[in-house]
């Protein structure tokens, strides 16, 4: 099995509706998103997926959130912008736009706190 991963970073704020601690207030993170892809076989030039293609799609998705209050961006106007929901959102965007679906997307709020979405 081959596995490749691509990371990107962005800065954005959010607040967690219904949280009973300080995360109920607007606060920011330097988010890291890591998209992982796996395959038993490689394409005709020896890749699982081209890093450039993944980078382009991650860039497009993250620009929707970068330097914004995530709570103001659809679908997070109705969906609590937890790291879990962000991981699924990135996963679904990549799944729709790339020829190979990710196997996992992990979103880091901090270097020691992350959430992943897997199908």
C-alpha positions in Angstrom: 0.0 0.0 0.0 1.2 3.5 -0.9 0.3 6.5 1.1 0.9 10.2 0.5 0.0 13.3 2.4 -0.2 17.0 1.7 -0.4 19.7 4.4 -1.6 23.3 4.3 -2.0 26.1 6.8 -4.4 29.0 7.3 -5.4 31.4 10.1 -9.0 31.8 11.1 -11.3 32.4 14.1 -14.3 30.6 15.3 -16.5 30.2 18.3 -18.2 27.0 19.4 -21.9 27.5 20.0 -23.0 25.6 23.1 -19.5 25.1 24.5 -19.4 25.6 28.3 -15.8 26.9 28.3 -13.8 29.7 26.8 -14.2 28.3 23.3 -17.7 29.7 23.3 -16.0 33.1 22.7 -14.5 34.1 19.4 -10.8 32.9 19.3 -8.4 32.1 16.6 -6.1 29.3 15.5 -3.3 28.7 13.0 -5.0 25.7 11.5 -3.2 22.9 9.7 -5.0 20.6 7.3 -3.4 17.3 6.3 -5.0 15.3 3.5 -3.9 11.6 3.1 -4.4 9.4 0.1 -3.7 5.7 -0.3 -3.6 3.2 -3.1 -2.4 -0.3 -3.7 -1.2 0.7 -7.2 0.4 3.8 -8.7 -0.6 5.6 -11.8 1.2 5.3 -15.1 4.0 7.7 -13.9 4.4 6.2 -10.5 2.1 8.4 -8.3 -0.8 7.8 -6.0 -1.9 11.4 -6.8 0.0 14.5 -8.0 0.9 16.7 -5.0 0.3 19.8 -7.2 -3.3 18.8 -7.8 -3.9 18.3 -4.1 -2.2 21.5 -3.3 -4.4 23.4 -5.8 -7.6 22.0 -4.3 -6.6 22.6 -0.7 -5.6 26.2 -1.6 -9.0 26.8 -3.1 -10.8 25.4 -0.1 -8.7 27.1 2.6 -9.1 30.5 0.9 -12.8 30.3 1.8 -11.8 30.2 5.5 -8.4 32.0 5.7 -8.5 35.2 7.9 -12.3 34.8 8.4 -14.6 34.1 11.2 -15.5 30.5 10.2 -19.0 30.8 11.8 -19.8 33.3 9.0 -18.9 30.9 6.2 -21.4 28.3 4.8 -22.1 25.7 6.0 -20.7 26.8 9.3 -23.4 29.4 9.7 -25.6 26.5 10.8 -23.0 23.8 11.5 -20.8 24.3 14.6 -17.2 24.9 13.2 -15.5 22.2 15.3 -12.3 20.6 14.0 -14.4 17.5 13.4 -16.8 19.3 11.1 -13.9 21.1 9.3 -12.1 17.8 8.7 -15.3 16.4 7.0 -15.8 19.6 5.0 -12.3 19.5 3.6 -12.6 15.7 3.0 -15.8 16.2 1.0 -14.4 19.1 -1.1 -11.3 17.0 -2.0 -13.4 13.9 -2.7 -15.6 15.9 -5.2 -12.7 17.6 -7.0 -9.9 15.1 -7.3 -9.6 11.8 -9.3 -8.5 10.0 -6.1 -10.5 10.3 -2.9 -8.7 11.0 0.3 -8.5 8.3 2.9 -8.2 10.7 5.8 -8.3 14.4 6.4 -6.9 15.7 9.7 -7.4 19.2 11.0 -5.1 20.5 13.7 -6.3 23.4 15.9 -2.9 23.3 17.7 0.2 21.1 17.3 -1.2 18.8 20.0 -5.0 18.8 19.2 -6.5 17.4 16.0 -9.6 15.7 14.6 -9.8 13.4 11.5 -12.5 12.4 9.1 -12.3 9.0 7.4 -14.7 7.1 5.1 
